[in-house]
Amino acid sequence: MSFWASLLQQGFLQNALAASLLVSLACGVVGSFVVLKRIAFLAGGIAHGVLAGMGLAWWFGWPPLAGAVGAALAFATLLWWLTLDVRRDVEVLIAALWSVGMAAGLVLIAKAPGQNPDLMSYLFGNVLMVGREQLGWMLALDAAILMTVAGLYPTLVATAFDEEFARLRGLPVEAARLLILVLVALTVVLLIQVAGLILVIALLTLPAALARQSRSVAAMMLQASAWAALATVAGLWAAYRLDWPAGPTMVLAIGALYLLKRIIKRPPRAS
Amino acid sequence: MTSVIDCEHVTVERDGRVVLEDISVTLEAGDFVALIGPNGAGKSTLLAAILGLIPLSSGTIRLFGEAPERGRLRVGYVPQQGSFRTDFPVRVAEMVAMGAMSPGWRGARKSALAERHVTAALERCGIPHLATRAVGALSGGERQRALIARALAVEPELLILDEPTASIDPSGQEALFDLLGALNREMSVLVVSHDLGLTTRYAKSVWCLNRTLCRHDALELDGDTLARLYGFPLRAIDHRPDRERRP
């Protein structure tokens, strides 16, 4: 049966498609900030640290999503606070949180009482297992992210463009930076359902990087969302046809698009 | 009347090194001050201190009689070119509008008044035709004018510029100082400059900084003063046709 015919009949495929489109929106919008503010490494740190929260949730029998949201927000706030002082060795701090958070999560999951969870789906995602209830959660998170950015767009763009000038104008520079990290954290949680926490960083950076030559940040967000949607849906289709794991196939799709663009059109040199 | 800038015994240390030492100086309304000094003299540090961006080790600074964190809202600031992001997808008009934002989260709402300020600032700098241009596609001179337009959208009473002529050709530099001279009729100007020729022609006062600061009227700036400041002989050239040449 073809992918499109199955899509009409199979609920799990419909859910997977809906989940892919939902994350694409958040990827494009929040990913644009990640690329423009050059915080991909920070976003990676949050993503990997989230495993500690999922491990903790598993240990105590809480819903894994709650653990993920809690850990993502905690790590975002911690990293925001640690990077307030630019003289700190930020890169090493991020690397420490990245690896120690992940290690804590792995130990918690290994030693948790009872049956072990499917670690592979945490790490690499399993979009084909997304259920109705999960889809509802994702919709709510997505809506919260999009509404926040839409409502505070000029302030977020002005502070991202020139922090010093924004500070002189009395704009809430540090609060805006924290808010962007919180949005990154929520997007990471969304993406974990689809691509898993190790592959999150590809979908958070490459679609926005593909949309680099836009005329405005809003146009970049729209275009990046479109690239993300194209890659996730194409990845889902290819994964179904070839019987490949969905998350990695999506990442291969966005990676191929990015490589193609780099080959076709060399990025303009900074003057 | 309160001074625009009032520094009293300002000392700033960074990493245990004294960068600014016991600086006391005022800038009165309507003045056009050139801040000169060799590299590493602390020019950018002094600007940062005046704008309340770095802590003082001792002394006080008042901007319009207020703490710098409040007084700086009345300042239009033009940063050094090097700090400019050319890879950010934003157009000139949008960037200039960032100058018209008022403090806080809601300050970014579009208002008719803010839009008028943006249009006026673009016209004042002679770049209305660049409004829809991407900032990354501007030449050095155009970029400088766009940054000044953003500072003017603040509706400032004091304009502070950090080495505005750094990446502009000589005729562009002259045009830029012409613009600053015209703006000086409405606001005070403080400009960091390496160009002593332009400085003596346009500025009313000169602040010579090399860790400590000496204030001069632009007219009395002579070779001895400059030699003391830079550590080697230099001659000030007075370009004003209506002034007698110094021997």
Boltz contact constraints between the chains, C-beta under 6 A:
constraints:
  - contact:
      token1: [A, 154]
      token2: [B, 108]
      max_distance: 6.0
  - contact:
      token1: [A, 155]
      token2: [B, 105]
      max_distance: 6.0
  - contact:
      token1: [A, 155]
      token2: [B, 108]
      max_distance: 6.0
  - contact:
      token1: [A, 158]
      token2: [B, 98]
      max_distance: 6.0
  - contact:
      token1: [A, 161]
      token2: [B, 88]
      max_distance: 6.0
  - contact:
      token1: [A, 161]
      token2: [B, 90]
      max_distance: 6.0
  - contact:
      token1: [A, 168]
      token2: [B, 72]
      max_distance: 6.0
  - contact:
      token1: [A, 168]
      token2: [B, 77]
      max_distance: 6.0
  - contact:
      token1: [A, 169]
      token2: [B, 101]
      max_distance: 6.0
  - contact:
      token1: [A, 170]
      token2: [B, 73]
      max_distance: 6.0
  - contact:
      token1: [A, 170]
      token2: [B, 103]
      max_distance: 6.0
  - contact:
      token1: [A, 172]
      token2: [B, 105]
      max_distance: 6.0
  - contact:
      token1: [A, 214]
      token2: [B, 89]
      max_distance: 6.0
  - contact:
      token1: [A, 216]
      token2: [B, 89]
      max_distance: 6.0
  - contact:
      token1: [A, 217]
      token2: [B, 89]
      max_distance: 6.0
  - contact:
      token1: [A, 220]
      token2: [B, 89]
      max_distance: 6.0
  - contact:
      token1: [A, 270]
      token2: [B, 86]
      max_distance: 6.0
